[in-house]
Amino acid sequence: MPWRTGALVALLCAVLLTGGYAAATSNADFGAYNRGWDGTSDLRQVASDAGATPTVVRDTDEYAGVPANDTVAVVLSPDQPYTDAEQRALRQFVADGGTLVVAGDRDGEANALLAALGARTRLDGRALRDPRHYERGPALPRLTNVTEGPWTTGVETLVFNYGTALAPAGGRVLATSSPDAYLDANTNGTLDASDPVGRHPVVATESVQAGRVVVVADASLFVNAMLERGDNRRFATALFDHHRHALLDYSHTAALPLAVSALYALRDSALGQLAVALAALAVVAAWPYRRRVSDALARSAPTETDTPPRLDAEAIDAYLAREHPDWDAERRARVVQGVITRRRESPRDD
């Protein structure tokens, strides 16, 4: 019936839309296609609004495909070690004049990457807390000591979210905590006698060969929800500003969604592109014959008139006797006769 066909089409569309959305998005922390509060899908738009062309990087070989001195690359919370070849690719990018922003967490591979680049700045690793200057709690400290410069244009306040501090080792400090902040060594959420209190560096930059490395002590500053706190969005914009290209490097962190990974794989595979092209040609060639195929399927499908063999009078009488033991033989006979008569008058009804 038409309403059944419509309902089936609606259900199919809903399934396809839901599956397509799930395949094209991600729920991984810091994921470029994660639209949740802890994703970084908005970061691509920030880069674009600043005039840079954003590219999601899944392989460090892609660094060689852009002009380094006109590109800023952002590495967010790397949690997988870099191979020697991958380290060389990033070192070459910086040596050629590229700007590399490394935003790490209290653990992970950020310090190992900084060492491989030849940078001297390191992440401390202890949790930064401020009992007086914060949003929602001491673990979200407000950082108002910001040095004016090209990397901090329009930035007066940064807000961290369970971040750490830096050991800049000679680099230029761009932002520090308030003098009331402390590093919570045992993460007990309480200021202990051994916890260092004071202004702790949280953003720093240093020159490495012909390029520059910017280190941020909290990768979550760039997630969707945190971009709206303080001047975090302005800070991200300042990092992308005056660059034509922005590489968002997720090669060592959150996995890409299935659909995006498939698209990248197709882009890199000549055989895959050929297979898709042949499939598209086959669909186009078969399109004029779609009605014939539909009619053939319709003929082979069971119809409402395909009914099982009908019971004879004796079988109907046995059925009535079984279902209505209180009926006498005469009453059953009248019912059987009625069924037989109705069959003769309406062959399609049963």
C-alpha positions as a Python dict, from the first residue, in 0.01 Angstrom:
ca = {
    (1, 'M'): (0, 0, 0),
    (2, 'P'): (114, 359, -63),
    (3, 'W'): (127, 450, 308),
    (4, 'R'): (350, 151, 375),
    (5, 'T'): (589, 256, 98),
    (6, 'G'): (601, 612, 234),
    (7, 'A'): (673, 489, 585),
    (8, 'L'): (948, 261, 457),
    (9, 'V'): (1108, 547, 261),
    (10, 'A'): (1089, 776, 566),
    (11, 'L'): (1249, 510, 786),
    (12, 'L'): (1525, 448, 531),
    (13, 'C'): (1599, 822, 505),
    (14, 'A'): (1617, 850, 885),
    (15, 'V'): (1857, 556, 907),
    (16, 'L'): (2078, 698, 629),
    (17, 'L'): (2085, 1045, 784),
    (18, 'T'): (2164, 910, 1129),
    (19, 'G'): (2431, 675, 999),
    (20, 'G'): (2582, 945, 779),
    (21, 'Y'): (2604, 1190, 1068),
    (22, 'A'): (2764, 927, 1291),
    (23, 'A'): (3014, 833, 1022),
    (24, 'A'): (3111, 1196, 957),
    (25, 'T'): (3149, 1303, 1320),
    (26, 'S'): (3358, 1195, 1615),
    (27, 'N'): (3329, 1195, 1993),
    (28, 'A'): (3704, 1172, 2059),
    (29, 'D'): (3857, 1429, 2292),
    (30, 'F'): (4012, 1717, 2092),
    (31, 'G'): (3870, 1558, 1774),
    (32, 'A'): (3859, 1784, 1468),
    (33, 'Y'): (3512, 1647, 1382),
    (34, 'N'): (3382, 1630, 1738),
    (35, 'R'): (3111, 1897, 1772),
    (36, 'G'): (3072, 1835, 2146),
    (37, 'W'): (3210, 2058, 2418),
    (38, 'D'): (3543, 1865, 2427),
    (39, 'G'): (3596, 1861, 2049),
    (40, 'T'): (3781, 2111, 1833),
    (41, 'S'): (3550, 2133, 1532),
    (42, 'D'): (3519, 2512, 1587),
    (43, 'L'): (3895, 2557, 1560),
    (44, 'R'): (3882, 2509, 1183),
    (45, 'Q'): (3636, 2798, 1157),
    (46, 'V'): (3856, 3015, 1378),
    (47, 'A'): (4148, 2954, 1141),
    (48, 'S'): (3934, 3028, 837),
    (49, 'D'): (3799, 3350, 992),
    (50, 'A'): (4158, 3461, 1056),
    (51, 'G'): (4234, 3428, 684),
    (52, 'A'): (4418, 3095, 693),
    (53, 'T'): (4317, 2790, 495),
    (54, 'P'): (4269, 2507, 749),
    (55, 'T'): (4383, 2154, 671),
    (56, 'V'): (4332, 1854, 898),
    (57, 'V'): (4660, 1664, 901),
    (58, 'R'): (4664, 1290, 959),
    (59, 'D'): (5020, 1225, 842),
    (60, 'T'): (5332, 1432, 909),
    (61, 'D'): (5432, 1392, 542),
    (62, 'E'): (5170, 1660, 469),
    (63, 'Y'): (5396, 1924, 626),
    (64, 'A'): (5613, 1913, 316),
    (65, 'G'): (5321, 2018, 96),
    (66, 'V'): (5285, 2375, 232),
    (67, 'P'): (5517, 2678, 236),
    (68, 'A'): (5658, 2661, 588),
    (69, 'N'): (5722, 3034, 632),
    (70, 'D'): (5354, 3109, 560),
    (71, 'T'): (5207, 2829, 770),
    (72, 'V'): (5117, 2775, 1135),
    (73, 'A'): (5067, 2418, 1255),
    (74, 'V'): (4885, 2322, 1575),
    (75, 'V'): (4956, 1996, 1756),
    (76, 'L'): (4695, 1926, 2024),
    (77, 'S'): (4759, 1684, 2311),
    (78, 'P'): (4972, 1425, 2126),
    (79, 'D'): (4932, 1091, 2301),
    (80, 'Q'): (5130, 867, 2067),
    (81, 'P'): (5511, 873, 2024),
    (82, 'Y'): (5663, 1017, 1708),
    (83, 'T'): (5889, 800, 1496),
    (84, 'D'): (6230, 927, 1385),
    (85, 'A'): (6094, 1002, 1037),
    (86, 'E'): (5798, 1195, 1182),
    (87, 'Q'): (6028, 1396, 1407),
    (88, 'R'): (6244, 1484, 1106),
    (89, 'A'): (5936, 1606, 916),
    (90, 'L'): (5840, 1846, 1196),
    (91, 'R'): (6200, 1959, 1252),
    (92, 'Q'): (6231, 2038, 881),
    (93, 'F'): (5907, 2234, 888),
    (94, 'V'): (6034, 2451, 1174),
    (95, 'A'): (6383, 2480, 1021),
    (96, 'D'): (6226, 2613, 700),
    (97, 'G'): (6055, 2894, 892),
    (98, 'G'): (5730, 2733, 1002),
    (99, 'T'): (5546, 2814, 1325),
    (100, 'L'): (5454, 2512, 1535),
    (101, 'V'): (5209, 2545, 1826),
    (102, 'V'): (5235, 2257, 2074),
    (103, 'A'): (4948, 2245, 2324),
    (104, 'G'): (4992, 1962, 2570),
    (105, 'D'): (4840, 1808, 2879),
    (106, 'R'): (4985, 1702, 3210),
    (107, 'D'): (5097, 1378, 3046),
    (108, 'G'): (5137, 1258, 2689),
    (109, 'E'): (5405, 1303, 2427),
    (110, 'A'): (5432, 1684, 2412),
    (111, 'N'): (5764, 1706, 2600),
    (112, 'A'): (5919, 1432, 2387),
    (113, 'L'): (5813, 1621, 2075),
    (114, 'L'): (5958, 1949, 2206),
    (115, 'A'): (6288, 1777, 2278),
    (116, 'A'): (6296, 1628, 1928),
    (117, 'L'): (6236, 1974, 1779),
    (118, 'G'): (6527, 2122, 1970),
    (119, 'A'): (6301, 2346, 2179),
    (120, 'R'): (6397, 2403, 2543),
    (121, 'T'): (6052, 2474, 2688),
    (122, 'R'): (5885, 2188, 2874),
    (123, 'L'): (5547, 2121, 3034),
    (124, 'D'): (5570, 2089, 3413),
    (125, 'G'): (5304, 1817, 3443),
    (126, 'R'): (5161, 1921, 3779),
    (127, 'A'): (4803, 2050, 3791),
    (128, 'L'): (4769, 2429, 3795),
    (129, 'R'): (4510, 2564, 4041),
    (130, 'D'): (4421, 2912, 4159),
    (131, 'P'): (4209, 2947, 4476),
    (132, 'R'): (4127, 3314, 4413),
    (133, 'H'): (4114, 3383, 4038),
    (134, 'Y'): (3907, 3124, 3859),
    (135, 'E'): (3588, 3036, 3670),
    (136, 'R'): (3360, 2776, 3830),
    (137, 'G'): (3648, 2638, 4037),
    (138, 'P'): (4024, 2659, 4112),
    (139, 'A'): (4097, 2404, 3836),
    (140, 'L'): (3976, 2662, 3578),
    (141, 'P'): (4215, 2949, 3661),
    (142, 'R'): (4183, 3291, 3500),
    (143, 'L'): (4520, 3403, 3363),
    (144, 'T'): (4528, 3782, 3337),
    (145, 'N'): (4902, 3840, 3318),
    (146, 'V'): (4936, 3845, 2941),
    (147, 'T'): (5228, 4005, 2760),
    (148, 'E'): (5126, 4223, 2467),
    (149, 'G'): (5256, 4107, 2132),
    (150, 'P'): (5164, 3962, 1791),
    (151, 'W'): (5067, 3626, 1947),
    (152, 'T'): (4837, 3787, 2202),
    (153, 'T'): (4663, 4062, 2003),
    (154, 'G'): (4346, 4163, 2188),
    (155, 'V'): (4404, 3905, 2461),
    (156, 'E'): (4369, 4013, 2824),
    (157, 'T'): (4251, 3693, 2993),
    (158, 'L'): (4304, 3324, 2923),
    (159, 'V'): (4112, 3047, 3099),
    (160, 'F'): (4261, 2702, 3151),
    (161, 'N'): (4079, 2378, 3229),
    (162, 'Y'): (4285, 2136, 3438),
    (163, 'G'): (4603, 2254, 3270),
    (164, 'T'): (4960, 2269, 3393),
    (165, 'A'): (5248, 2518, 3379),
    (166, 'L'): (5566, 2557, 3175),
    (167, 'A'): (5938, 2552, 3240),
    (168, 'P'): (6035, 2798, 2963),
    (169, 'A'): (6415, 2761, 2999),
    (170, 'G'): (6501, 3084, 2821),
    (171, 'G'): (6199, 3120, 2593),
    (172, 'R'): (5983, 3431, 2597),
    (173, 'V'): (5690, 3401, 2837),
    (174, 'L'): (5360, 3529, 2690),
    (175, 'A'): (5127, 3459, 2984),
    (176, 'T'): (5152, 3362, 3351),
    (177, 'S'): (4914, 3273, 3631),
    (178, 'S'): (4831, 3502, 3919),
    (179, 'P'): (5067, 3508, 4222),
    (180, 'D'): (4808, 3303, 4414),
    (181, 'A'): (4822, 3001, 4182),
    (182, 'Y'): (4994, 2680, 4285),
    (183, 'L'): (5099, 2350, 4131),
    (184, 'D'): (4910, 2062, 4288),
    (185, 'A'): (5175, 1790, 4287),
    (186, 'N'): (4959, 1510, 4429),
    (187, 'T'): (4632, 1631, 4264),
    (188, 'N'): (4445, 1627, 4593),
    (189, 'G'): (4284, 1964, 4521),
    (190, 'T'): (4436, 2118, 4832),
    (191, 'L'): (4730, 2354, 4877),
    (192, 'D'): (4998, 2156, 5060),
    (193, 'A'): (5316, 2294, 5213),
    (194, 'S'): (5525, 2143, 4935),
    (195, 'D'): (5312, 2287, 4649),
    (196, 'P'): (5491, 2582, 4482),
    (197, 'V'): (5286, 2905, 4491),
    (198, 'G'): (5341, 3204, 4260),
    (199, 'R'): (5330, 3326, 3901),
    (200, 'H'): (5369, 3021, 3681),
    (201, 'P'): (5437, 3054, 3304),
    (202, 'V'): (5158, 2903, 3095),
    (203, 'V'): (5233, 3022, 2738),
    (204, 'A'): (5581, 3071, 2595),
    (205, 'T'): (5750, 3104, 2258),
    (206, 'E'): (6104, 3050, 2137),
    (207, 'S'): (6294, 3060, 1811),
    (208, 'V'): (6417, 2729, 1675),
    (209, 'Q'): (6642, 2764, 1371),
    (210, 'A'): (6449, 2975, 1116),
    (211, 'G'): (6111, 2895, 1270),
    (212, 'R'): (5923, 2936, 1594),
    (213, 'V'): (5769, 2708, 1854),
    (214, 'V'): (5480, 2826, 2073),
    (215, 'V'): (5400, 2611, 2376),
    (216, 'V'): (5064, 2622, 2557),
    (217, 'A'): (5030, 2442, 2891),
    (218, 'D'): (4669, 2335, 2833),
    (219, 'A'): (4541, 2177, 2512),
    (220, 'S'): (4180, 2214, 2629),
    (221, 'L'): (4207, 2591, 2581),
    (222, 'F'): (4126, 2515, 2216),
    (223, 'V'): (3821, 2289, 2265),
    (224, 'N'): (3480, 2419, 2157),
    (225, 'A'): (3350, 2503, 2504),
    (226, 'M'): (3670, 2670, 2625),
    (227, 'L'): (3701, 2892, 2316),
    (228, 'E'): (3409, 3089, 2458),
    (229, 'R'): (3578, 3158, 2792),
    (230, 'G'): (3791, 3464, 2854),
    (231, 'D'): (3982, 3566, 2542),
    (232, 'N'): (4067, 3212, 2438),
    (233, 'R'): (3910, 3256, 2095),
    (234, 'R'): (4105, 3578, 2038),
    (235, 'F'): (4425, 3399, 2135),
    (236, 'A'): (4356, 3121, 1885),
    (237, 'T'): (4278, 3383, 1620),
    (238, 'A'): (4605, 3565, 1691),
    (239, 'L'): (4799, 3240, 1640),
    (240, 'F'): (4642, 3189, 1297),
    (241, 'D'): (4657, 3555, 1198),
    (242, 'H'): (4899, 3659, 920),
    (243, 'H'): (4934, 3300, 792),
    (244, 'R'): (4791, 3170, 468),
    (245, 'H'): (4784, 2807, 581),
    (246, 'A'): (4686, 2638, 908),
    (247, 'L'): (4768, 2273, 968),
    (248, 'L'): (4558, 2113, 1241),
    (249, 'D'): (4771, 1811, 1322),
    (250, 'Y'): (4578, 1513, 1463),
    (251, 'S'): (4828, 1256, 1340),
    (252, 'H'): (4913, 1150, 1696),
    (253, 'T'): (4586, 1204, 1877),
    (254, 'A'): (4211, 1156, 1824),
    (255, 'A'): (4106, 921, 1544),
    (256, 'L'): (3916, 1060, 1246),
    (257, 'P'): (3553, 957, 1184),
    (258, 'L'): (3489, 665, 951),
    (259, 'A'): (3354, 873, 663),
    (260, 'V'): (3640, 1124, 678),
    (261, 'S'): (3900, 848, 697),
    (262, 'A'): (3739, 682, 394),
    (263, 'L'): (3749, 1009, 203),
    (264, 'Y'): (4118, 1057, 277),
    (265, 'A'): (4190, 696, 181),
    (266, 'L'): (4003, 744, -147),
    (267, 'R'): (4195, 1063, -218),
    (268, 'D'): (4525, 877, -176),
    (269, 'S'): (4426, 569, -377),
    (270, 'A'): (4419, 572, -758),
    (271, 'L'): (4257, 226, -763),
    (272, 'G'): (3988, 343, -520),
    (273, 'Q'): (3909, 644, -736),
    (274, 'L'): (3888, 418, -1043),
    (275, 'A'): (3651, 178, -862),
    (276, 'V'): (3421, 463, -760),
    (277, 'A'): (3423, 602, -1114),
    (278, 'L'): (3334, 260, -1262),
    (279, 'A'): (3055, 214, -1008),
    (280, 'A'): (2913, 555, -1097),
    (281, 'L'): (2925, 468, -1470),
    (282, 'A'): (2746, 140, -1398),
    (283, 'V'): (2467, 322, -1216),
    (284, 'V'): (2430, 569, -1504),
    (285, 'A'): (2422, 287, -1759),
    (286, 'A'): (2163, 89, -1563),
    (287, 'W'): (1938, 385, -1491),
    (288, 'P'): (1725, 358, -1815),
    (289, 'Y'): (1642, -3, -1721),
    (290, 'R'): (1533, 69, -1365),
    (291, 'R'): (1160, 22, -1445),
    (292, 'R'): (1219, -320, -1597),
    (293, 'V'): (1410, -430, -1289),
    (294, 'S'): (1137, -291, -1064),
    (295, 'D'): (864, -473, -1259),
    (296, 'A'): (1059, -797, -1247),
    (297, 'L'): (1100, -771, -871),
    (298, 'A'): (732, -692, -833),
    (299, 'R'): (632, -1002, -1034),
    (300, 'S'): (855, -1224, -824),
    (301, 'A'): (736, -1088, -491),
    (302, 'P'): (443, -1252, -313),
    (303, 'T'): (112, -1066, -344),
    (304, 'E'): (-191, -1031, -125),
    (305, 'T'): (-378, -1280, -346),
    (306, 'D'): (-119, -1550, -283),
    (307, 'T'): (-308, -1745, -19),
    (308, 'P'): (-246, -2090, 125),
    (309, 'P'): (-469, -2383, 16),
    (310, 'R'): (-825, -2351, 148),
    (311, 'L'): (-968, -2596, 398),
    (312, 'D'): (-1241, -2831, 272),
    (313, 'A'): (-1577, -2876, 446),
    (314, 'E'): (-1458, -3167, 656),
    (315, 'A'): (-1150, -2977, 782),
    (316, 'I'): (-1364, -2671, 864),
    (317, 'D'): (-1607, -2889, 1060),
    (318, 'A'): (-1316, -3046, 1254),
    (319, 'Y'): (-1179, -2701, 1332),
    (320, 'L'): (-1518, -2579, 1460),
    (321, 'A'): (-1563, -2887, 1672),
    (322, 'R'): (-1221, -2830, 1829),
    (323, 'E'): (-1271, -2457, 1893),
    (324, 'H'): (-1641, -2475, 1991),
    (325, 'P'): (-1709, -2806, 2164),
    (326, 'D'): (-2046, -2676, 2285),
    (327, 'W'): (-2179, -2648, 1928),
    (328, 'D'): (-2384, -2940, 1800),
    (329, 'A'): (-2338, -3098, 1457),
    (330, 'E'): (-2627, -2910, 1303),
    (331, 'R'): (-2492, -2570, 1403),
    (332, 'R'): (-2147, -2659, 1273),
    (333, 'A'): (-2298, -2770, 944),
    (334, 'R'): (-2474, -2436, 900),
    (335, 'V'): (-2147, -2246, 960),
    (336, 'V'): (-1959, -2472, 718),
    (337, 'Q'): (-2222, -2415, 453),
    (338, 'G'): (-2198, -2038, 506),
    (339, 'V'): (-1822, -2042, 458),
    (340, 'I'): (-1847, -2247, 139),
    (341, 'T'): (-2119, -2019, -1),
    (342, 'R'): (-1918, -1706, 74),
    (343, 'R'): (-1618, -1852, -106),
    (344, 'R'): (-1823, -1904, -419),
    (345, 'E'): (-1957, -1546, -410),
    (346, 'S'): (-1622, -1378, -324),
    (347, 'P'): (-1334, -1592, -453),
    (348, 'R'): (-1064, -1359, -314),
    (349, 'D'): (-1198, -1346, 39),
    (350, 'D'): (-1129, -1621, 288),
}
